[in-house]
Amino acid sequence: MRIISGKYRGRNLVSFEGKDIRPTIDRVKESIFNVIQFGVTNSRFIDLFAGTGSMGIEAISRGAKEVIFSDNANSSLNILKQNLKGIEGEYKILNRDYREALNSIVGKVDYIFVDAPYALDCINDIVRIIKARDLFTSDSYLIYEHDDTKEYTLPKEFYVEKTKVFGKVVVDYIKLSQKICAVTGSYDPITNGHISIIEDALKDFDKVVVLIAQNEQKDVFFTFDERKKIAEAALKEYKNIIVEICEGYVFSFLNQNNIDIIARGYRTQEDYNYEIEMAKYNEEHGKIKTILYKANEDSVTISSTKVRDALKNNEEIRGLVPKNTVKLIKRIYEDKKLWSNKVLKNT
């Protein structure tokens, strides 16, 4: 393990013996600093689970203005101090839990590097503290190294700008969301047509909230919770999407959550005319802007009604809904039908 570039280029660093501790390998470190290379000079860099200090020392070598190392393991701190011998620069070492360390930081930071033990679910604690303490600017990065089995969902205030994969190691570059929209609908259930519109919105926005709402003009079959469960399954592989439920007015929900743009899809001229009227309503009542996406040719004939009719007639729903929701939708439908038949028998 060595310093790759800068003032201390080529200097070897002390590492841990054995396999219990897993420092960031040079190939991953080099890639990370290639991504952020033009921003490191004069930056404020936090090495949160510092270990050997390899990442923070690399930042010092490349001209970081201040580096804060944090770790609460004595074995790590001992090696970190050995590696810092002869290193000149503005830095400090915190012998603290990652939450205590973040809560002690005052002022904006440019980079926070997180290489926590892979079994530790810490990322949502970290972003919560970043938000609460206002540590980030629009240019700041949370660089999160984790294994390829890690699943997590960020709150709407954050999004993954880019991801790099190195075998089983994944590095996510997380930033504050600058552009957020809500793709609203009844999603009864979510279809491939919905997915197409959501994908269009993801091209234009950092973060997309899939908002399951009630349309008083429609009779729904699936409950809110069932629709959310199906939507989350459908969107599991997508980054920067969260699924929420709105049982009241959509514009009120959006105002309360600081979202000022709705994204909607339309298939026909009749749909378009309806969406224009709804856009006027949301603008008038909640100062919410609306953008419209035209359905592509593959999904123009797909609707939730068509899916429900296919279920009712025992017809195939593949091609109408995402593949990973087919079994789930059928199971929920059959359970509801079984329950309904039992109720009828008992009346």
C-alpha positions in Angstrom: 0.0 0.0 0.0 1.5 3.3 -1.1 0.8 7.0 -1.8 -0.1 7.2 -5.5 0.5 10.9 -6.3 1.4 14.3 -5.1 4.0 15.5 -2.6 4.6 12.1 -1.0 4.2 10.0 -4.1 5.6 6.5 -3.9 5.8 6.5 -0.1 4.9 3.1 1.4 2.3 2.9 4.2 2.0 0.5 7.1 -0.9 -1.8 6.7 -2.8 -4.3 8.9 -1.6 -7.9 9.2 -4.1 -10.6 8.5 -7.5 -10.4 6.8 -9.7 -9.0 9.6 -9.2 -5.4 8.4 -9.8 -4.5 4.8 -8.1 -1.2 3.6 -9.1 0.3 0.3 -6.9 -1.2 -2.4 -4.6 1.0 -4.5 -6.6 0.3 -7.7 -9.8 1.6 -6.0 -8.0 4.5 -4.4 -6.5 5.6 -7.7 -9.9 5.5 -9.4 -11.5 7.6 -6.6 -8.8 10.3 -6.8 -9.0 10.3 -10.6 -12.7 11.2 -10.3 -12.1 14.0 -7.8 -8.6 15.0 -8.8 -9.4 18.6 -9.8 -11.2 19.3 -6.5 -8.8 17.9 -3.9 -6.4 20.9 -3.8 -7.4 23.3 -1.0 -10.3 21.0 -0.1 -11.6 19.8 3.3 -11.5 16.0 3.3 -13.0 13.7 6.0 -11.6 10.1 6.2 -14.5 8.8 8.4 -13.5 5.2 9.0 -9.8 6.0 8.6 -8.1 2.7 9.3 -4.6 3.1 8.0 -5.4 6.7 6.9 -4.5 5.8 3.3 -7.3 7.9 1.8 -6.8 11.0 4.0 -3.0 10.9 3.5 -3.4 10.7 -0.2 -5.6 13.8 0.0 -2.9 15.6 2.0 -0.3 14.6 -0.6 -2.5 16.0 -3.3 -2.8 19.4 -1.6 -5.9 19.2 0.6 -6.2 22.2 2.9 -7.5 20.1 5.9 -8.0 16.4 6.6 -9.9 15.0 9.5 -9.2 11.3 10.3 -11.7 9.5 12.5 -11.7 6.0 13.9 -12.5 4.5 17.3 -10.3 1.4 17.1 -7.0 1.7 18.9 -5.3 -0.7 16.4 -6.3 1.5 13.5 -5.2 4.7 15.4 -1.8 3.2 16.1 -1.1 2.4 12.5 -2.6 5.7 11.4 -0.2 7.6 13.6 2.8 5.6 12.2 1.7 6.5 8.7 1.4 10.2 9.5 5.0 10.4 10.7 6.9 12.8 8.5 3.6 14.0 6.8 3.2 17.7 6.9 -0.2 19.4 6.6 -3.3 20.5 8.4 -4.9 17.5 9.9 -6.4 16.1 13.1 -7.2 12.7 14.4 -10.6 12.0 16.2 -10.8 8.9 18.3 -14.6 8.7 18.0 -17.6 6.8 16.7 -18.5 8.0 13.2 -21.7 9.7 14.4 -19.8 11.6 17.2 -17.1 12.6 14.7 -19.6 14.0 12.2 -21.5 15.8 14.8 -18.3 17.5 16.0 -17.5 19.0 12.6 -18.2 22.7 12.1 -18.5 24.2 8.7 -18.7 22.9 5.2 -16.7 19.9 3.9 -15.8 19.0 0.3 -15.4 15.2 0.6 -16.4 12.6 3.1 -14.9 9.1 2.4 -16.7 6.2 4.0 -15.3 2.7 3.9 -17.1 1.2 6.9 -17.2 -2.5 7.8 -19.3 -4.0 5.1 -21.8 -5.4 7.6 -22.4 -2.0 9.2 -25.5 -0.2 7.9 -24.4 3.4 8.5 -25.1 5.3 5.3 -28.5 6.7 6.3 -27.2 7.8 9.7 -24.4 9.6 7.9 -26.5 11.5 5.3 -29.0 12.4 8.1 -26.2 14.1 10.1 -24.8 15.7 7.0 -28.2 17.3 6.3 -28.9 18.2 9.9 -25.5 19.9 10.4 -25.5 21.5 6.9 -22.1 20.1 6.1 -22.4 19.9 2.3 -22.4 22.4 -0.5 -23.8 21.6 -3.9 -20.3 20.4 -5.0 -19.6 18.2 -2.0 -19.3 14.4 -2.4 -19.9 11.6 0.0 -17.8 8.7 -1.4 -19.2 5.4 -0.2 -17.3 2.2 -0.7 -19.2 -1.0 0.0 -19.6 -4.5 -1.3 -21.9 -5.5 -4.2 -24.5 -7.0 -1.9 -25.2 -3.8 0.0 -28.7 -2.4 -0.6 -29.8 1.0 0.6 -32.2 3.8 -0.2 -31.2 7.4 0.2 -33.6 10.1 1.4 -34.9 12.5 -1.3 -32.3 15.1 -0.4 -29.4 12.9 -1.7 -28.7 11.0 -4.9 -26.0 8.8 -6.4 -24.4 10.8 -9.2 -22.1 8.0 -10.4 -21.1 4.5 -9.5 -17.8 2.6 -10.1 -17.5 -1.2 -9.8 -14.4 -3.1 -9.1 -15.3 -6.8 -8.9 -17.2 -7.2 -5.7 -16.3 -3.6 -4.5 -18.7 -0.8 -5.4 -18.0 3.0 -5.0 -20.9 5.4 -5.0 -20.5 9.1 -5.4 -23.3 10.7 -3.5 -24.4 14.4 -3.7 -27.1 16.7 -2.5 -30.1 16.5 -4.9 -30.5 19.7 -6.9 -33.4 18.7 -9.1 -36.3 16.6 -7.6 -39.6 15.7 -9.1 -42.6 13.5 -8.2 -44.0 11.1 -10.7 -47.5 10.8 -9.5 -50.2 8.2 -10.2 -52.5 5.6 -8.7 -50.2 2.8 -9.8 -53.0 0.2 -9.5 -50.6 -1.6 -10.2 -47.4 -0.2 -11.6 -47.0 -1.1 -15.3 -44.2 -1.0 -17.9 -45.9 2.2 -19.1 -45.2 3.8 -15.7 -41.6 2.5 -15.8 -41.0 4.2 -19.1 -42.2 7.6 -17.8 -40.1 7.2 -14.6 -37.1 6.4 -16.7 -37.7 9.6 -18.7 -37.9 11.6 -15.5 -34.6 10.1 -14.3 -32.9 11.5 -17.3 -33.9 15.0 -16.3 -33.8 14.9 -12.5 -31.3 13.8 -9.8 -34.0 12.2 -7.6 -37.5 10.9 -8.5 -40.2 10.3 -5.9 -42.8 7.8 -7.2 -45.8 9.1 -5.4 -48.8 6.7 -5.1 -51.8 8.9 -4.8 -55.6 8.5 -4.8 -57.6 9.5 -7.8 -61.2 10.0 -6.7 -62.4 9.4 -10.2 -61.0 5.9 -10.2 -62.0 2.8 -8.2 -58.8 1.1 -7.1 -58.3 -2.7 -6.6 -55.0 -2.8 -4.7 -54.5 -1.1 -1.3 -52.0 1.7 -0.8 -49.6 -0.7 0.9 -50.0 -3.3 -1.8 -49.3 -0.8 -4.5 -46.2 0.5 -2.7 -44.9 -3.1 -2.2 -45.4 -3.8 -5.9 -43.8 -0.5 -7.0 -40.8 -1.0 -4.7 -40.2 -4.5 -6.2 -40.5 -3.0 -9.7 -38.0 -0.3 -9.0 -35.6 -2.2 -6.8 -32.7 -2.0 -9.3 -33.0 1.7 -9.9 -30.9 4.2 -8.1 -32.3 7.6 -7.0 -35.9 6.6 -6.7 -38.0 6.4 -3.5 -41.6 5.3 -3.3 -44.1 7.3 -1.1 -47.8 7.2 -0.4 -50.1 10.3 -0.5 -53.6 9.8 0.9 -54.5 13.5 0.7 -54.0 16.3 -1.8 -50.9 15.8 -4.0 -50.0 19.5 -4.0 -50.1 19.5 -0.1 -47.8 16.5 0.1 -45.3 18.2 -2.3 -45.4 21.5 -0.6 -44.7 19.8 2.8 -41.7 17.9 1.2 -40.3 20.8 -0.7 -40.9 19.3 -4.1 -42.2 21.8 -6.7 -42.3 19.7 -9.9 -44.7 16.9 -11.0 -43.8 14.6 -13.9 -46.7 12.9 -15.7 -47.1 10.7 -18.8 -49.8 10.8 -21.4 -50.8 8.4 -24.2 -53.6 10.1 -26.1 -54.8 13.6 -26.9 -57.6 13.0 -24.3 -54.9 12.1 -21.7 -53.0 15.3 -22.6 -56.0 17.5 -22.2 -56.7 16.0 -18.8 -53.1 16.5 -17.7 -53.2 20.1 -18.8 -56.2 20.7 -16.6 -54.6 19.0 -13.6 -51.4 21.0 -14.2 -53.4 24.2 -13.9 -55.1 23.0 -10.7 -51.8 22.1 -9.0 -50.2 25.4 -10.2 -53.1 27.4 -8.8 -53.4 25.5 -5.5 -49.8 24.6 -4.7 -47.6 26.5 -7.1 -46.5 23.2 -8.5 -45.1 23.0 -12.0 -45.9 20.0 -14.3 -43.8 18.5 -17.1 -45.4 15.9 -19.4 -43.7 13.0 -21.1 -45.4 11.3 -24.1 -45.6 7.5 -23.8 -43.4 5.6 -26.2 -44.9 3.3 -28.8 -44.2 0.1 -26.8 -46.3 1.3 -23.8 -49.0 3.4 -25.4 -51.5 0.6 -25.1 -50.5 -0.5 -21.6 -52.6 0.6 -18.6 -53.3 -0.6 -15.0 -56.9 -1.3 -16.1 -55.6 -3.7 -18.8 -53.5 -5.5 -16.1 -56.5 -5.8 -13.8 -58.7 -7.1 -16.6 -56.1 -9.7 -17.5 -55.9 -10.8 -13.9 -59.7 -11.0 -13.7 -59.9 -13.1 -16.9 -56.9 -15.3 -15.9 -54.9 -14.0 -18.8 -51.1 -13.4 -19.0 -49.8 -10.1 -17.5 -46.2 -10.6 -18.7 -45.3 -7.7 -21.0 -47.6 -5.4 -19.2 -45.8 -5.2 -15.9 -42.1 -5.4 -14.9 -40.9 -9.1 -14.9 -39.9 -9.1 -11.2 -43.5 -8.1 -10.2 -45.5 -10.8 -12.1 -45.5 -13.4 -9.3 -46.0 -10.8 -6.6 -49.0 -9.2 -8.4 -50.6 -12.6 -9.1 -50.1 -13.7 -5.5 -51.6 -10.6 -4.0 -54.5 -10.8 -6.5 -55.2 -14.4 -5.7 -55.1 -13.7 -1.9 -57.5 -10.9 -2.3 -59.9 -13.0 -4.5 -59.7 -15.9 -1.9 -60.5 -13.5 0.9 -63.4 -11.9 -1.1 -64.9 -15.4 -1.8 -64.7 -16.3 1.9 -66.5 -13.1 2.8 -69.2 -13.8 0.3 -69.7 -17.3 1.6 -70.2 -16.0 5.1 -72.8 -13.4 4.1 
